[in-house]
Amino acid sequence: MHNMNSIEPKISIIMPVYNVEKYLSRAVDSILKQTYKNFELFLVDDGSKDNSGFICDEYGKKDKRIKVIHKKNSGAHESRNIAIKMADGKYLCFFDSDDYIEENMLYNLYELAENNDANLVICGFYIDTYVKNGEYVRFKYIPENEIQYSNKEVFRKDAYKYFDKNMFYSPWNKLYNREYVVSKNIVFPNTYRDDFPFVVEVIKDIEKISFTKDCYYHFMREREESETTKYIKNLYEKRLEEHEMMLSLYKYWGLIDDKNSFEMISRRYIDRIVECISNLCDEKCELDRNTKLKTIKSYFNNKYFLESIKYAKPKSLYLRLIYIPLRLKSVYMSFLMCKFIYHVKKKNIKIFSKLKVNR
């Protein structure tokens, strides 16, 4: 147990808060129950319209480690960036306000960072998806290896394995050295799903990075209005942007011609194309059927698709079946396939989640 009365906190936890009154207490309580006590917690109320701001203030009154910030609604990226500037900890953590963590997360990640002089520590996590009647389906995501890297060239060569294990897409299963982040002027950009570009900048030049297969973070999929479930109007453009970011990263690393790395990038892009077609099948998509088909055709004519479909190697039977109409560039078959995927997602989230995690 660490002394909570230390002069300076060792860990600064940053949590954007927006309209999460139903889940906020669970998230904050999981932090206050940590075996590691020497932290500060920033609750950044992003102009919530429900009672979230009030709940933050109540916690702030009860625990001096909690610092509450109220601001006009401008997005999670700005909430995080404001708190980074105010943080005093040696390390940073970013948590979502509708998730929760295991009680030994901070202690174990802190020890791993200190023992290995790591600028970044990454742990496994759970995705808990709500089914119905209080039932959740849980899947575990763990790194390819439990390892400590101290050479950036070795890490870069292995990085594709950790992209495949979904270790780099979110900010919350990690402990960051604050000085490293600040010295490189790394901030959360004002863009859709700002967390992925942030993590990419963190790993871009990193040398000392540690992975543990222990799972501490619970990512909760239970809100119909959450970013991971709703229809997204400009999803394709966002996925193109992310793909170009990946290509840029691997060109910077000098690994764009690495067989394993490029296969991962290609497969990742094809997965996103399937996601974009499924997004068009969402009941909230206002495009008519002919426009949807023309849109899918434009996806298939894009240079990135034509390149990626040649190199991507699906790893499961589920994906091999999905790839059939894509390789044929059959617009109508692909549309029907994704319409079926969307139907499964809506009607049987348990089956959909299992297929997704095993792809």
Beta strands, then each sheet from edge to edge (+ up, - down):
strand 1: 11-17
strand 2: 39-46
strand 3: 66-71
strand 4: 91-94
strand 5: 100-101
strand 6: 120-132
strand 7: 135-141
strand 8: 148-149
strand 9: 174-177
strand 10: 209-221
sheet 1: 3+ 2+ 1+ 4+ 9- 6+ 7-
sheet 2: 3+ 2+ 1+ 4+ 9- 6+ 10+ 5-
sheet 3: 3+ 2+ 1+ 4+ 9- 6+ 10+ 8-
end
